[in-house]
Structures are given as structure tokens and as C-alpha cells.
Amino acid sequence: MSRTEVCDPSGFARTPEPPYYAVIFSSRRTEGDHGYAQMAERMLTLAAGQPGFLGAESVRGADGFGITVSYWSSPEAIGAWKANVEHLAAQEMGRRQWYERYEIRVAKVERAYGKR
């Protein structure tokens, strides 16, 4: 599944009416790709196949700082994603070689609105 299959043409995730949950992953990358792009695409594909996955949005600046927000139907769906064996292996690679620093925050989305 590609990014365009989980986002609308503008890059916004297609989310339902709240409530739902957001996992906010802020990170600073190390230099060089070292297989990162391929793994990131694989993780999006894998996440999109998980029960409770609603979508994702991701940006990264030239300085290596990025934010990815994935949206989920429930805390249980987030827990299942966190425990996915392939995702666990990617997390380990991230700690060892792709990220200088990262922070993860989980939030309940209670209201959502915007201009379409």
C-alpha cells in the first residue's frame, strides 16, 4: 500500500469522525539512508493492514527532523501495532542506526475540523 492509498491527494490522512487516537512520532534522523526509506514504506504498508489503522501523515525537513502521525481506532489497536514482530525489528533498527533522537506521544482526538 502506498502513501497515496492511505491519504487523500493532498497528503492528509482520511480519518473518521472523532473520537480516535493519534500516535505522534517526532524524530531526528542520522545522516544517510541506510535502508530507511524502504523500511519506512514497508512500515506504512504493514500498518495499513493492521486492524484499527485509520491513516498517517508524515513530513521530514532537510535538517533531518520529522514528524509522523498515525491514527488508530483504539488504544488496543495501537498496542497491537507496537507489538507487531516486524515493527519491533524496525524499531530496533531505528534505535541502532536511523535516529539520533525520537519522542512518541499518544493522544485521544476528541475534535477535528478544517478547511477542505
C-alpha positions as CSV (number, residue, x, y, z in Angstrom):
1,M,0.0,0.0,0.0
2,S,1.4,3.4,-0.9
3,R,1.1,6.7,0.8
4,T,-1.5,7.8,-1.7
5,E,-3.7,4.8,-0.7
6,V,-4.0,5.9,2.9
7,C,-4.1,9.7,2.3
8,D,-6.2,11.9,0.1
9,P,-4.4,13.6,-2.9
10,S,-3.2,16.5,-0.7
11,G,-1.4,14.1,1.7
12,F,-3.9,14.4,4.5
13,A,-5.0,11.1,6.3
14,R,-8.6,10.1,5.8
15,T,-9.9,9.9,9.3
16,P,-13.4,9.3,10.6
17,E,-15.3,11.5,13.0
18,P,-13.7,11.5,16.4
19,P,-13.0,10.0,18.8
20,Y,-9.9,8.2,17.6
21,Y,-6.3,8.1,18.7
22,A,-3.1,9.7,17.3
23,V,0.4,8.3,17.8
24,I,2.8,11.2,17.2
25,F,6.4,10.2,16.4
26,S,8.9,13.1,16.3
27,S,12.4,12.2,15.3
28,R,15.8,13.5,14.2
29,R,17.4,11.2,11.7
30,T,21.1,10.3,11.4
31,E,22.9,11.1,8.1
32,G,22.5,8.7,5.2
33,D,19.6,6.5,4.2
34,H,21.0,3.0,5.2
35,G,17.7,1.3,4.1
36,Y,15.5,3.8,5.9
37,A,13.2,4.8,3.0
38,Q,12.5,1.2,2.1
39,M,11.7,0.3,5.7
40,A,9.5,3.4,6.2
41,E,7.4,2.4,3.1
42,R,7.2,-1.2,4.4
43,M,6.0,0.0,7.8
44,L,3.3,2.1,6.2
45,T,2.2,-0.9,4.2
46,L,2.3,-3.1,7.3
47,A,0.4,-0.6,9.5
48,A,-2.2,-0.1,6.9
49,G,-3.0,-3.8,7.1
50,Q,-3.5,-3.7,10.9
51,P,-7.0,-3.7,12.4
52,G,-7.8,-0.3,13.6
53,F,-5.4,1.7,11.4
54,L,-7.0,4.9,10.1
55,G,-4.3,6.7,8.2
56,A,-1.0,8.5,8.6
57,E,0.7,11.8,7.8
58,S,4.4,12.4,7.7
59,V,6.9,15.2,7.0
60,R,10.7,15.5,7.2
61,G,12.8,18.6,6.9
62,A,16.2,18.9,5.2
63,D,17.8,19.1,8.7
64,G,16.6,15.5,9.5
65,F,13.8,16.5,11.9
66,G,10.5,14.8,11.1
67,I,7.0,14.1,12.5
68,T,4.8,11.1,11.6
69,V,1.3,10.9,13.0
70,S,-0.5,7.7,12.7
71,Y,-4.2,7.5,13.5
72,W,-5.9,4.5,15.2
73,S,-9.4,3.4,16.3
74,S,-8.4,2.4,19.8
75,P,-5.6,2.0,22.4
76,E,-5.8,-1.8,21.8
77,A,-5.1,-1.2,18.0
78,I,-2.1,0.9,19.0
79,G,-0.8,-1.8,21.4
80,A,-1.2,-4.5,18.7
81,W,0.8,-2.3,16.2
82,K,3.5,-1.6,18.9
83,A,3.8,-5.4,19.5
84,N,3.9,-6.4,15.8
85,V,7.1,-8.5,15.3
86,E,8.2,-6.8,12.0
87,H,7.5,-3.4,13.6
88,L,9.6,-4.4,16.6
89,A,12.5,-5.2,14.3
90,A,12.2,-1.9,12.6
91,Q,12.1,-0.1,16.0
92,E,15.4,-1.8,16.9
93,M,17.0,-0.7,13.6
94,G,15.8,2.8,14.3
95,R,17.4,2.9,17.7
96,R,20.6,1.5,16.4
97,Q,21.2,3.4,13.2
98,W,18.4,5.7,11.9
99,Y,17.6,8.0,14.8
100,E,19.7,10.4,16.8
101,R,16.6,11.1,19.0
102,Y,12.9,10.4,19.0
103,E,9.8,11.0,21.1
104,I,6.5,9.2,20.9
105,R,3.3,10.7,22.2
106,V,-0.2,9.2,22.2
107,A,-3.3,11.4,22.2
108,K,-7.0,10.9,22.0
109,V,-8.5,13.0,19.3
110,E,-11.8,14.4,20.6
111,R,-12.4,17.1,18.0
112,A,-11.3,17.5,14.4
113,Y,-12.2,20.2,11.9
114,G,-10.6,22.1,9.0
115,K,-11.0,23.5,5.5
116,R,-11.4,21.0,2.7
